[in-house]
Amino acid sequence: MTGQELKAKLMEVGKTQKDIADLMGVTAQSLSSVLSAKDVKSGTIEKIANAAGVPVSYLYKETDDTSNGSHSSQAVGDGAMATNSEGVKECLEIIRKQQESIDKLVDAIAALSHSTSRTSRT
């Protein structure tokens, strides 16, 4: 996602760069440099989404506003592919973290079950 696309999304939710920078605990100047980048990292996008109070998926939704006022099917296709790739990476990371949590719960339940069965035998 480009900084320009991100700026457009922030405008849609009525947030200024200064608002977001304050909520993120960074200077407006540092946020401005992020929003002028050609490719904003997904982790930064997640932080901006949290500060703006919107889900990350909202920021990835396609907007009708483009810098040149028209959509080229190739440009939209390429942008969608890059966005989808980042979205897939984010989804896989979320799934991995959820699986880790599930594994920990299963281990805790097994340990509890094991200790409970020992206690009932004595």
FIKE-453730 format. One line per field, with one value per residue (C-alpha): residue number from 0; residue in one letter; y negated, z, x. Coordinates in steps of 0.02 Angstrom, whole numbers. Layout:
N
n = [NUM;...]
res = [A;...]
y = [Y;...]
z = [Z;...]
x = [X;...]
//
This chain:
122
n = [0;1;2;3;4;5;6;7;8;9;10;11;12;13;14;15;16;17;18;19;20;21;22;23;24;25;26;27;28;29;30;31;32;33;34;35;36;37;38;39;40;41;42;43;44;45;46;47;48;49;50;51;52;53;54;55;56;57;58;59;60;61;62;63;64;65;66;67;68;69;70;71;72;73;74;75;76;77;78;79;80;81;82;83;84;85;86;87;88;89;90;91;92;93;94;95;96;97;98;99;100;101;102;103;104;105;106;107;108;109;110;111;112;113;114;115;116;117;118;119;120;121]
res = [M;T;G;Q;E;L;K;A;K;L;M;E;V;G;K;T;Q;K;D;I;A;D;L;M;G;V;T;A;Q;S;L;S;S;V;L;S;A;K;D;V;K;S;G;T;I;E;K;I;A;N;A;A;G;V;P;V;S;Y;L;Y;K;E;T;D;D;T;S;N;G;S;H;S;S;Q;A;V;G;D;G;A;M;A;T;N;S;E;G;V;K;E;C;L;E;I;I;R;K;Q;Q;E;S;I;D;K;L;V;D;A;I;A;A;L;S;H;S;T;S;R;T;S;R;T]
y = [0;-171;-319;-412;-271;-272;-461;-446;-314;-422;-567;-452;-418;-603;-588;-710;-661;-758;-661;-495;-548;-604;-439;-341;-444;-502;-672;-730;-749;-567;-509;-624;-538;-369;-432;-492;-319;-215;-58;-67;87;192;173;-17;-5;98;-34;-172;-72;-50;-235;-279;-159;-58;123;152;225;56;-25;108;85;6;-176;-270;-412;-395;-518;-538;-524;-367;-182;-86;97;148;27;83;266;240;141;272;409;317;278;457;523;413;460;644;623;533;669;806;718;703;888;935;834;912;1085;1048;995;1151;1260;1176;1203;1386;1407;1320;1427;1585;1534;1492;1655;1751;1667;1690;1876;1894;1804;1913;2073;2025]
z = [0;-43;75;-41;-29;159;167;67;188;339;259;235;422;462;541;510;503;664;750;700;743;917;945;888;995;848;769;627;524;546;501;350;288;307;212;69;44;-109;-3;179;283;344;526;508;424;571;695;594;586;775;801;679;765;609;563;453;321;304;252;118;41;-130;-142;-289;-265;-364;-392;-578;-566;-670;-649;-767;-760;-756;-615;-514;-544;-491;-337;-290;-307;-195;-68;-72;-46;108;169;150;248;387;391;399;543;637;607;668;828;855;831;959;1082;1047;1073;1241;1294;1245;1344;1495;1487;1471;1620;1722;1674;1719;1888;1923;1885;2005;2142;2122;2136;2304]
x = [0;66;71;-48;-177;-158;-181;-342;-408;-365;-459;-610;-617;-593;-421;-281;-99;-73;-214;-139;39;-18;-110;42;160;265;293;183;342;392;216;220;378;293;141;250;327;289;267;213;258;112;166;159;-11;-73;-11;-95;-257;-255;-224;-364;-482;-518;-482;-330;-445;-530;-367;-342;-513;-500;-547;-620;-497;-336;-195;-232;-421;-437;-410;-301;-350;-167;-125;-275;-230;-50;-102;-229;-99;24;-112;-176;-1;22;-151;-113;48;-46;-180;-50;37;-129;-165;10;-16;-187;-115;20;-115;-216;-62;-29;-210;-202;-41;-117;-274;-169;-62;-217;-300;-143;-128;-314;-305;-157;-252;-407;-302;-229]
//
